[in-house]
Amino acid sequence: MKKGLFLSLIAAVALLASCNKTLPNPEQLSVNPNPLVKVGNKVDAEIVGTFPEKKFAKKGVLTVTPVLKFAGQEVLGESVTYVGEKAKENGKTVNYREGGKYRQNCSFDYVPAMRQSELYLRFEARVGKKVIEIPDLKVADGVIATDELADARDNKSATTPDKFQRVIQELTEADIKFLIQSAELRSKETKSDEVKALQAAIKDAKNNEKKEINKIEVSGYASPDGGMDLNEKLAQNRQKAAANFLKKDLKKNKLNNAIESNITAEDWEGFQKAMENSNMQDKDLVLRVLSMYSDPEEREAQIKNLSNVYGTIAEEILPALRRSRLILTTDLIGKSDDEIRELAKKDPAQLSVEELLYAATLTNDRAEKTECFAKAANLYNDYRAWNGLGQLYLEDGNIAEARRCFGHALEIQPNDPDVNYNAGIAAMADGDLEKAEEFFGKAAGTKGNLNAALGTLYTKKGDYAAAKKAYADNATNNAAVQQILSEDYAGAAKTLANIKEPNATTAYLKAVVGARTNDKAAVIENLKSAIAQDAALKNRAAQDIEFAKFAEEAEFKAIVK
């Protein structure tokens, strides 16, 4: 307890008692904490003391009001009134002979100017109609606001990436069907719309400089009826017939691409898919046979035993399985980086949304990045574009614009975990902790570090136990803030030493650890480093009550002057 704090209060009681007795020990008053500390968005304190025996007038009335004074302003706390045994006014009664306990809690909504403040007690004292003037009594200094160094923006935002592909593969497929036990090509099949489309795709790949053939496959199939040897030979012959047909078309286009060949002697997979997609009566019975038997011959025998079904199978299912399949894989080669950059500047409407989002990754110029995202947002109203804009505004400290952009993104994709994570960071940076927690609740699965963000949130709410659990082994400035506030100075020092990319805040926090462990050399060395990296920290250090015990040191004054 600090000597002298209770002097005026006891003087007031003495005056009320109209006596001139020796005052009791002035160490009977204490303020906890002292200095005052910001926790969450509140500055709370408890003031306790003792009314000494035979001092409080029986008709006396004493009202005590905590007052926090700062920057020419003052904020009043809740008053408490104490009354003597015979006073008519309402209040907490103090026995004249025995004295009593004085206890008062105060709570103030924090504002940054309170970092340099003083807590006073203000008295209204009287006996009957006699008013006793007592000056305000200073009882504590304030306010330690080290939790402000836990910066929401230290949590890196999560990117919702583009899906740009330089090379896009296009598949063109066609089936050529054959008659039962035959591998002879029929004009009807080679002139089908599917085959014509495949031939056109080959020609287009030949003539389009943005396209090239990646792969050509021809597979031969036989339906799963008949013997294995016969079916294998049929599948091979059907593959060869279709491949020879396709080679002629390639030659006509002056192409010499290789053709990959495959055969399926008994197409049970195709049979099962065809049955599943059919409207046949008793198809479930046939599918059950397929699941019960794996041997091809046994399967065929069991299905043929279903005499009331097999006729329909032979007529509707099997003919489509006697085929060759032609598959053309074509690479569509997209625009070059230079082309995309140029169009992004001059004619963004010529770019797809993926290309515009990709364009933002091709530059380190923030203005160009912002323009790319803005164009993608305006042209396509894509949530990733709005998210990208929000990230840039968040990094620049334009929190209002960041929140607006993340809001647009969530209107389009309300459940996207990355956007919810980013919106939570922005809300936290704006002091809207309730909304931040709501966003983080929808951010499971984000690519961002959700645990670290929750640690920052809990730190700002003053729940240091929850913050510690959330941070776990994260080595960040914010994690170190939580450890300092929890008085784990060894842990904070270790965390700060392990930060991969230390900055001005890292050095400042090392100075705070030094101050709390009475290490003057650490305070001076690290404050010099912090201010060299960020001159704005000079003013903070000069006003920071963390360094109060060093305020009169010449070396400290030289740093902050």
PEJO-V763720 format. One record per pair of residues at least 24 apart in sequence whose C-alpha atoms are under 7 Angstrom apart, sorted by sequence separation. I is the first residue (numbers start at 1). J is the second residue. D is the distance in Angstrom with one decimal. If there is no record, write none. Layout:
i,j,d
I,J,D
I,J,D
This chain:
i,j,d
3,27,5.0
5,29,6.2
60,84,5.1
117,141,6.1
118,142,5.6
174,198,6.7
239,263,7.0
402,426,6.6
403,427,7.0
433,457,6.9
475,499,5.3
489,513,6.1
2,27,6.1
59,84,5.0
117,142,4.9
173,198,6.6
218,243,6.1
384,409,6.9
417,442,6.1
418,443,6.3
421,446,6.8
505,530,6.6
1,27,5.7
58,84,4.1
59,85,6.6
61,87,7.0
116,142,6.0
117,143,6.3
172,198,5.9
383,409,4.2
417,443,4.0
504,530,4.3
57,84,5.7
58,85,4.8
59,86,5.0
60,87,6.2
115,142,6.1
116,143,6.2
236,263,6.2
353,380,6.5
399,426,6.1
415,442,6.7
417,444,6.0
1,29,6.5
2,30,6.6
24,52,6.7
56,84,6.3
58,86,5.1
59,87,4.2
78,106,6.4
114,142,6.9
115,143,4.5
235,263,5.8
344,372,6.7
357,385,6.8
417,445,6.1
418,446,4.8
1,30,4.9
58,87,6.5
77,106,5.5
114,143,5.9
115,144,6.3
235,264,6.4
383,412,5.9
417,446,4.9
418,447,6.4
428,457,7.0
477,506,5.9
484,513,7.0
504,533,5.3
77,107,6.4
115,145,6.5
235,265,5.6
383,413,6.5
418,448,6.9
504,534,6.0
77,108,6.9
399,430,6.5
515,546,6.7
528,559,6.6
387,419,6.4
394,426,6.7
515,547,6.1
524,556,6.5
232,265,4.3
231,265,5.1
512,546,6.5
231,266,6.5
228,265,6.9
17,55,5.6
56,94,6.9
58,96,6.1
17,56,5.5
57,96,6.5
16,56,6.4
17,57,4.1
56,96,5.4
66,106,6.6
14,55,5.5
16,57,5.2
55,96,6.4
218,259,6.9
13,55,5.9
14,56,6.8
54,96,4.9
71,113,6.6
217,259,5.5
218,260,6.2
219,261,5.7
220,262,6.4
221,263,5.9
222,264,6.6
224,266,4.3
13,56,5.2
53,96,6.4
54,97,4.7
70,113,6.7
216,259,5.2
217,260,4.6
218,261,5.2
219,262,4.5
220,263,4.6
221,264,4.8
222,265,5.2
223,266,5.4
224,267,5.6
274,317,6.5
16,60,5.7
53,97,5.3
54,98,6.7
70,114,5.8
216,260,6.2
217,261,5.9
218,262,6.5
219,263,5.3
220,264,6.2
221,265,5.8
222,266,5.3
223,267,5.4
224,268,6.1
53,98,4.8
54,99,6.4
221,266,6.9
222,267,6.1
53,99,4.2
70,116,6.3
221,267,6.4
52,99,4.8
70,117,4.5
51,99,5.0
52,100,6.8
69,117,5.5
70,118,6.7
51,100,4.9
68,117,6.7
69,118,5.4
50,100,5.8
51,101,5.9
68,118,5.7
69,119,6.4
203,253,6.5
50,101,4.5
51,102,6.4
68,119,4.5
183,234,6.3
270,321,6.8
49,101,6.0
50,102,5.3
67,119,5.7
68,120,6.2
182,234,6.9
49,102,4.8
66,119,6.9
67,120,5.0
181,234,6.7
48,102,5.4
49,103,6.4
66,120,5.8
67,121,6.0
183,237,5.7
267,321,6.9
48,103,4.3
66,121,4.6
67,122,6.8
183,238,4.8
47,103,5.7
48,104,6.4
65,121,5.6
66,122,6.3
185,241,6.9
47,104,5.1
64,121,6.3
65,122,5.0
46,104,5.9
47,105,6.2
64,122,5.7
65,123,6.5
183,241,7.0
46,105,4.5
64,123,4.9
45,105,5.8
46,106,6.5
63,123,5.7
64,124,6.7
45,106,5.4
62,123,6.8
63,124,5.1
44,106,5.7
45,107,6.6
62,124,5.7
63,125,6.6
44,107,4.3
62,125,4.6
43,107,5.6
44,108,6.4
61,125,5.8
62,126,6.8
42,107,6.6
43,108,5.1
61,126,5.5
42,108,5.7
43,109,6.4
60,126,5.9
61,127,6.3
42,109,4.9
43,110,6.0
60,127,4.5
41,109,6.2
42,110,5.2
59,127,5.8
41,110,5.5
59,128,6.6
225,300,6.6
242,324,6.5
238,323,7.0
239,324,5.9
238,324,6.0
223,318,5.8
223,321,5.1
222,321,6.3
223,322,5.5
221,321,6.7
222,322,4.9
221,322,5.8
222,323,6.8
221,323,5.4
220,323,6.3
221,324,5.9
36,140,7.0
220,324,4.4
35,140,5.9
36,141,6.2
37,142,6.8
38,143,6.5
219,324,5.4
220,325,6.6
34,140,5.7
35,141,4.9
36,142,4.6
37,143,5.2
38,144,6.0
218,324,6.7
219,325,5.2
34,141,6.5
35,142,5.1
36,143,4.9
37,144,4.6
38,145,5.2
218,325,5.6
219,326,6.8
35,143,6.4
36,144,6.1
37,145,6.3
218,326,4.7
31,140,6.8
35,144,6.9
217,326,5.9
218,327,6.4
16,126,6.6
217,327,5.1
16,127,6.0
216,327,5.8
217,328,6.6
216,328,4.8
12,125,6.8
215,328,6.1
216,329,6.3
215,329,5.1
214,329,5.4
213,329,6.2
214,330,5.2
213,330,4.5
214,331,5.9
212,330,5.8
213,331,6.1
211,330,6.7
212,331,5.3
211,331,5.5
212,332,6.9
211,332,4.7
12,134,6.9
210,332,5.9
211,333,5.8
210,333,5.0
210,334,7.0
8,137,6.5
5,139,5.6
180,322,7.0
177,320,6.7
179,322,7.0
178,322,5.4
177,322,5.8
178,323,5.6
177,323,4.2
176,323,5.4
177,324,6.5
175,323,6.4
176,324,5.2
175,324,5.7
176,325,6.5
175,325,4.6
174,325,5.9
175,326,6.2
174,326,5.2
173,326,5.6
174,327,6.7
173,327,4.6
172,327,5.9
173,328,6.4
171,327,6.9
172,328,5.1
171,328,5.7
172,329,6.7
171,329,4.8
170,329,5.7
171,330,6.5
169,329,6.5
170,330,5.1
169,330,5.6
170,331,6.4
169,331,4.6
168,331,5.7
169,332,6.0
167,331,6.0
168,332,5.0
167,332,5.5
168,333,6.6
167,333,4.6
166,333,6.0
167,334,5.9
166,334,4.9
164,354,5.0
163,354,5.8
164,355,6.0
162,354,5.5
164,358,6.3
162,357,5.7
162,358,6.0
160,384,5.6
159,388,7.0
157,391,6.4
160,418,6.8
159,418,7.0
158,418,5.5
158,422,6.4
157,422,5.5
153,425,6.7
152,425,5.8
152,428,6.0
153,429,6.7
152,429,5.1
158,447,5.8
158,448,4.9
157,448,6.2
156,448,6.8
155,453,6.0
152,456,6.6
150,456,6.4
147,459,7.0
147,460,6.5
150,477,7.0
151,478,6.7
150,478,4.6
150,481,6.1
149,481,6.9
147,481,6.3
144,545,5.8
143,545,6.8
144,546,6.4
142,545,7.0
40,460,5.1
40,461,4.1
40,462,4.4
39,462,5.0
116,543,6.3
115,544,6.8
